[in-house]
Amino acid sequence: MAEAARQAISGPVAWYGRDLAASNAWVRHWSADQIATLESALAAVDRAGIPTLAIRREDFPLPGFEPLIADLLDELEDGIGAVRISGLPVERYSLDDMRRIFWGFGTHVGTLLHQNARGELIGEVRDESGDAERTYVEPVAGRVKSSRARARSNGPLRFHTDRCDVITLLCAQNSMAGGVSKLVSIPTIYNEMLRRRPDLLEVLFQDFYRSRPEDEDGLHAERWFKMPVFGMVDGKITSQYSRTYVEQAQEFPEVPRATPAQVEAMDLLAELAEEHCLYAPFVEGDMQFLNNHVIYHGRTAYEDDPTTGKARRLMRLWLSVPNSRRLPPGFEVLWGSTEPGAVRGGVTVHRVPAAA
């Protein structure tokens, strides 16, 4: 699309953080009946002795949930792009119960995807820095710290997307000391960049070189690939972006150097994201859904409390959803398919860890 032909994006997806904070239009609340239905489904899989990752949609019956799920999927694809459902009474449940409720509900929303090459399906976003064994590659002096290493620490996270149509998080525990979730509308960033620096907006529609990190993709034959940050098809914008992957790709000598315009475009993207984001602190029991094609997410740093054992723990699912959008040409290099409604995204499993 030529620069002169670009138009501002309108509609509920082009929101500003200050307005969404005032309206709270993205927030829903579990009803007492819905909680009872979730607990009944949990009891059913417990009686049947079905392991968590073997639970199928039909094993976890949720009668009456059809309007909730239809509203959720519609809001994600054609509305705000983000939904938070609050009020799950986590104090009633063990961590294993929460995993089973989270997984069971997820089977009704979409297809669950692997999150790394070792077969992770339910991620736990928490500070692993004190663990004897960690799920990320240890940072090496002079090298770029991987996205996974950043996420599984207590440091801040830059705005990014993940490799799925919808990322879902359940706040199982909260340290109550930082770790505030930050969300921003990608169409709003597009609109602001169109207004301020249309030349840099065009740069984001061109290819950027990205890495395939070992702690996500395993020992992948293709260590890097190229893909635009922004793409547009059928009148809808899509973005897939993590600046860390761009920076890691620069460590490969065969990869062309990032241009000054690319660096300036990424800098402006980050500036606009901070300027227009929604600060959305997690409360225990919050379940959050984000359309990765139109929402960037990040967080502030946090501290766990070693004296009380209060630690921040988010459970994470990656979902491919049935009402997903068509993706722009060129995005298949990461997604596998650009067709709307296709099962796509996630990470190919190269090796699965031995059973404990």
C-alpha positions as CSV (number, residue, x, y, z in Angstrom):
1,M,0.0,0.0,0.0
2,A,1.4,3.4,-1.0
3,E,2.1,5.8,1.8
4,A,-0.4,8.4,0.3
5,A,-3.2,5.8,0.4
6,R,-3.0,4.9,4.1
7,Q,-6.0,5.9,6.1
8,A,-6.4,6.2,9.9
9,I,-8.0,3.1,11.6
10,S,-11.3,3.7,13.3
11,G,-13.6,1.7,15.6
12,P,-13.3,0.3,19.1
13,V,-9.9,-1.3,18.5
14,A,-8.3,2.1,18.1
15,W,-8.5,3.0,21.8
16,Y,-6.4,5.1,24.1
17,G,-5.3,3.9,27.5
18,R,-6.8,6.9,29.4
19,D,-10.2,6.3,27.8
20,L,-10.2,2.5,28.4
21,A,-9.2,3.1,32.0
22,A,-12.2,5.4,32.4
23,S,-14.7,3.1,30.7
24,N,-13.4,-0.3,31.9
25,A,-15.3,-1.6,28.8
26,W,-12.9,-4.5,28.4
27,V,-13.7,-6.1,31.8
28,R,-16.2,-8.8,32.5
29,H,-17.0,-10.6,35.7
30,W,-17.7,-14.3,36.4
31,S,-21.2,-14.8,37.7
32,A,-22.0,-17.2,40.6
33,D,-23.6,-19.6,38.1
34,Q,-20.6,-19.5,35.8
35,I,-18.2,-20.3,38.7
36,A,-20.5,-23.2,39.7
37,T,-20.4,-24.5,36.2
38,L,-16.6,-24.3,36.1
39,E,-16.4,-26.2,39.4
40,S,-18.8,-28.8,38.2
41,A,-16.6,-29.4,35.1
42,L,-13.5,-29.6,37.3
43,A,-15.2,-32.2,39.5
44,A,-16.1,-34.2,36.4
45,V,-12.5,-34.4,35.1
46,D,-11.3,-35.2,38.6
47,R,-13.8,-38.1,38.9
48,A,-12.7,-39.4,35.5
49,G,-9.0,-39.1,36.5
50,I,-8.1,-37.2,33.3
51,P,-4.6,-35.6,33.4
52,T,-4.7,-31.9,32.9
53,L,-3.1,-31.8,29.4
54,A,-5.4,-34.7,28.2
55,I,-8.6,-32.8,29.0
56,R,-10.6,-32.3,25.9
57,R,-13.5,-29.9,25.3
58,E,-16.1,-32.7,25.7
59,D,-14.5,-33.7,29.0
60,F,-15.0,-30.3,30.5
61,P,-18.7,-29.5,29.8
62,L,-19.7,-25.8,30.2
63,P,-23.5,-25.7,29.5
64,G,-24.7,-22.1,29.1
65,F,-21.3,-20.7,28.3
66,E,-22.0,-20.2,24.6
67,P,-23.0,-16.5,24.9
68,L,-19.9,-15.7,27.1
69,I,-17.5,-17.4,24.6
70,A,-19.2,-15.8,21.6
71,D,-18.9,-12.3,23.2
72,L,-15.3,-13.0,24.1
73,L,-14.3,-14.1,20.6
74,D,-16.2,-11.2,19.0
75,E,-14.6,-8.6,21.3
76,L,-11.2,-10.0,20.6
77,E,-11.5,-10.0,16.9
78,D,-13.9,-7.2,16.1
79,G,-13.9,-5.1,19.2
80,I,-11.4,-3.8,21.7
81,G,-9.0,-6.7,21.2
82,A,-8.7,-7.4,24.9
83,V,-11.0,-8.9,27.5
84,R,-10.4,-9.5,31.2
85,I,-12.8,-11.7,33.2
86,S,-12.4,-11.0,36.9
87,G,-13.6,-12.7,40.1
88,L,-12.5,-16.3,39.9
89,P,-12.3,-17.3,43.6
90,V,-8.7,-18.7,43.5
91,E,-8.6,-19.0,47.3
92,R,-10.9,-22.1,46.9
93,Y,-8.5,-23.9,44.6
94,S,-5.1,-25.6,44.6
95,L,-2.6,-24.5,41.9
96,D,-3.4,-27.8,40.1
97,D,-7.2,-27.1,40.3
98,M,-6.5,-23.7,38.7
99,R,-4.5,-25.2,35.9
100,R,-7.3,-27.6,35.2
101,I,-10.0,-24.9,35.2
102,F,-7.8,-22.7,33.0
103,W,-7.0,-25.5,30.5
104,G,-10.6,-26.7,30.5
105,F,-12.0,-23.3,29.7
106,G,-9.3,-22.7,27.1
107,T,-10.4,-25.8,25.2
108,H,-13.8,-24.1,24.6
109,V,-12.1,-20.9,23.3
110,G,-9.7,-22.3,20.8
111,T,-6.9,-24.8,20.0
112,L,-4.1,-24.9,22.6
113,L,-0.6,-24.5,21.1
114,H,2.9,-25.4,22.2
115,Q,4.9,-22.4,23.6
116,N,8.4,-23.8,23.1
117,A,10.2,-26.6,21.3
118,R,10.2,-28.7,24.5
119,G,6.4,-29.0,24.4
120,E,5.3,-26.5,27.0
121,L,1.5,-26.0,26.8
122,I,0.7,-24.2,30.1
123,G,3.4,-21.7,30.8
124,E,4.0,-20.3,34.2
125,V,5.2,-16.7,34.0
126,R,7.1,-16.1,37.3
127,D,10.6,-15.3,38.5
128,E,12.7,-18.4,37.8
129,S,16.0,-16.6,38.6
130,G,16.4,-18.5,41.9
131,D,15.5,-21.9,40.5
132,A,18.1,-24.6,40.1
133,E,16.7,-25.4,36.6
134,R,15.3,-22.7,34.4
135,T,13.2,-22.8,31.3
136,Y,15.3,-20.2,29.5
137,V,18.9,-20.0,28.1
138,E,21.1,-18.3,30.6
139,P,22.1,-14.8,29.6
140,V,25.7,-14.5,28.4
141,A,27.8,-11.4,28.9
142,G,27.8,-9.3,25.7
143,R,24.8,-11.1,24.2
144,V,21.2,-10.0,24.0
145,K,19.1,-11.4,26.8
146,S,16.3,-13.5,25.3
147,S,12.6,-12.7,25.6
148,R,12.0,-15.8,27.6
149,A,14.8,-15.0,30.1
150,R,13.3,-11.5,30.5
151,A,9.7,-12.9,31.0
152,R,10.8,-15.5,33.5
153,S,12.6,-12.9,35.7
154,N,11.2,-10.1,37.8
155,G,12.3,-7.3,35.5
156,P,10.2,-5.1,33.2
157,L,9.0,-6.4,29.8
158,R,9.0,-4.3,26.7
159,F,5.9,-4.2,24.5
160,H,5.6,-7.2,22.3
161,T,3.3,-9.9,20.9
162,D,3.5,-13.7,21.1
163,R,3.2,-16.3,18.4
164,C,-0.5,-17.1,18.7
165,D,-3.8,-15.5,17.8
166,V,-4.8,-15.1,21.4
167,I,-2.6,-15.1,24.6
168,T,-4.5,-16.0,27.8
169,L,-3.2,-15.3,31.3
170,L,-4.6,-16.4,34.7
171,C,-3.4,-14.6,37.7
172,A,-3.0,-17.4,40.2
173,Q,-0.9,-15.5,42.7
174,N,0.2,-11.9,42.9
175,S,3.2,-10.6,44.8
176,M,1.4,-7.2,45.2
177,A,4.7,-5.4,44.6
178,G,4.8,-4.2,41.0
179,G,4.5,-6.3,37.9
180,V,1.7,-4.1,36.5
181,S,0.4,-5.3,33.1
182,K,0.6,-2.8,30.3
183,L,-1.6,-3.0,27.1
184,V,-1.6,-0.8,24.1
185,S,-3.7,-0.7,20.9
186,I,-1.6,-1.4,17.8
187,P,-4.1,0.6,15.6
188,T,-3.6,3.5,17.9
189,I,0.2,3.4,17.4
190,Y,-0.4,3.1,13.7
191,N,-2.7,6.2,13.7
192,E,-0.3,8.3,15.8
193,M,2.6,7.3,13.6
194,L,0.5,8.1,10.5
195,R,-0.1,11.5,11.9
196,R,3.4,12.3,13.2
197,R,5.8,10.3,11.0
198,P,4.2,8.6,8.1
199,D,7.7,7.9,6.7
200,L,8.6,5.8,9.7
201,L,5.2,4.0,9.5
202,E,6.2,2.8,6.0
203,V,9.4,1.4,7.4
204,L,7.4,-0.9,9.7
205,F,5.6,-2.3,6.7
206,Q,9.0,-3.5,5.4
207,D,11.0,-6.6,6.4
208,F,12.9,-6.7,9.7
209,Y,15.3,-9.5,10.4
210,R,14.3,-11.6,13.5
211,S,16.0,-14.4,15.5
212,R,14.6,-17.9,16.3
213,P,15.7,-18.1,20.0
214,E,17.0,-21.5,21.2
215,D,14.9,-21.4,24.4
216,E,11.7,-21.1,22.2
217,D,12.4,-22.8,18.9
218,G,15.1,-25.2,20.0
219,L,18.1,-25.8,17.7
220,H,16.2,-24.6,14.6
221,A,17.8,-25.1,11.2
222,E,16.7,-21.6,10.3
223,R,18.3,-19.3,12.9
224,W,16.7,-16.1,11.6
225,F,13.9,-15.0,9.3
226,K,12.5,-11.7,8.0
227,M,9.0,-10.3,8.2
228,P,7.4,-6.9,8.4
229,V,6.4,-5.5,11.8
230,F,3.0,-4.3,10.3
231,G,0.9,-5.8,7.6
232,M,-2.6,-5.0,6.4
233,V,-5.2,-7.2,4.6
234,D,-9.0,-7.1,4.3
235,G,-8.9,-3.7,5.9
236,K,-7.4,-5.0,9.2
237,I,-3.9,-4.3,10.5
238,T,-1.8,-7.1,12.0
239,S,1.5,-6.8,13.9
240,Q,4.0,-9.4,15.1
241,Y,6.8,-7.8,17.0
242,S,9.4,-8.2,19.7
243,R,12.4,-5.8,19.6
244,T,14.4,-8.4,21.4
245,Y,14.2,-10.8,18.4
246,V,15.3,-8.0,16.1
247,E,18.3,-7.3,18.4
248,Q,19.2,-10.9,18.7
249,A,19.2,-11.3,14.9
250,Q,21.9,-8.6,14.7
251,E,24.3,-11.0,16.5
252,F,24.4,-13.2,13.3
253,P,27.1,-11.8,11.0
254,E,25.3,-12.8,7.9
255,V,22.2,-10.7,8.8
256,P,22.2,-7.2,7.3
257,R,22.5,-4.4,9.8
258,A,19.4,-2.6,11.0
259,T,19.1,0.7,9.2
260,P,19.0,4.0,11.1
261,A,15.3,4.4,9.9
262,Q,14.4,1.0,11.3
263,V,16.0,1.9,14.7
264,E,14.2,5.3,14.7
265,A,10.9,3.5,13.8
266,M,11.3,1.1,16.7
267,D,12.1,3.9,19.0
268,L,9.0,5.8,18.0
269,L,6.9,2.7,18.3
270,A,8.1,2.3,21.9
271,E,7.5,5.9,22.7
272,L,4.0,5.9,21.4
273,A,3.2,2.6,23.2
274,E,4.3,4.1,26.6
275,E,2.4,7.3,25.9
276,H,-1.0,5.6,25.0
277,C,-0.9,2.4,27.0
278,L,-3.4,1.1,29.6
279,Y,-1.9,0.2,33.0
280,A,-3.9,-2.8,34.2
281,P,-2.8,-4.3,37.5
282,F,-3.6,-8.0,37.9
283,V,-5.8,-9.1,40.8
284,E,-5.8,-12.8,41.8
285,G,-8.5,-14.6,39.8
286,D,-8.2,-12.3,36.7
287,M,-8.3,-14.2,33.4
288,Q,-7.0,-12.0,30.6
289,F,-7.3,-12.6,26.8
290,L,-5.5,-10.5,24.2
291,N,-5.7,-10.6,20.4
292,N,-1.9,-10.6,19.6
293,H,-2.5,-9.1,16.1
294,V,-3.8,-5.8,17.5
295,I,-2.6,-5.6,21.1
296,Y,1.0,-5.2,22.4
297,H,1.6,-6.2,26.0
298,G,4.4,-5.5,28.5
299,R,4.8,-5.1,32.3
300,T,6.7,-3.2,34.9
301,A,9.2,-4.8,37.2
302,Y,8.1,-6.5,40.4
303,E,9.4,-8.1,43.7
304,D,8.2,-11.3,45.3
305,D,8.0,-11.3,49.1
306,P,10.4,-14.0,50.5
307,T,9.1,-13.5,54.1
308,T,5.5,-14.3,53.3
309,G,6.1,-16.5,50.3
310,K,3.8,-14.3,48.3
311,A,5.0,-14.6,44.7
312,R,3.7,-13.4,41.3
313,R,2.5,-16.4,39.2
314,L,0.7,-16.1,35.9
315,M,-0.5,-19.2,34.1
316,R,-0.3,-18.8,30.3
317,L,-2.0,-20.4,27.3
318,W,-1.5,-19.8,23.6
319,L,-4.6,-20.2,21.5
320,S,-5.5,-20.4,17.9
321,V,-9.1,-19.3,17.6
322,P,-11.8,-20.2,15.0
323,N,-12.7,-16.6,14.1
324,S,-9.2,-15.3,13.5
325,R,-8.4,-12.9,10.7
326,R,-6.6,-13.4,7.5
327,L,-2.9,-12.6,7.9
328,P,-0.9,-10.5,5.4
329,P,1.3,-12.2,2.7
330,G,4.7,-12.9,4.1
331,F,3.5,-13.7,7.6
332,E,3.3,-17.4,6.9
333,V,7.1,-17.7,7.6
334,L,6.3,-17.5,11.3
335,W,2.6,-18.5,11.5
336,G,2.5,-21.5,9.1
337,S,-0.8,-20.3,7.6
338,T,-2.3,-16.9,6.8
339,E,-5.8,-18.3,6.2
340,P,-8.6,-17.0,8.5
341,G,-9.7,-19.5,11.1
342,A,-6.7,-21.8,10.4
343,V,-5.0,-23.6,13.3
344,R,-1.7,-21.7,13.2
345,G,1.1,-20.2,15.3
346,G,2.8,-21.8,18.3
347,V,6.1,-23.6,18.2
348,T,7.0,-26.9,16.5
349,V,8.1,-29.4,19.1
350,H,11.5,-30.8,18.3
351,R,12.0,-32.7,21.6
352,V,9.8,-33.4,24.5
353,P,11.3,-33.7,28.0
354,A,11.2,-37.1,29.7
355,A,8.3,-37.6,32.1
356,A,9.1,-36.7,35.8
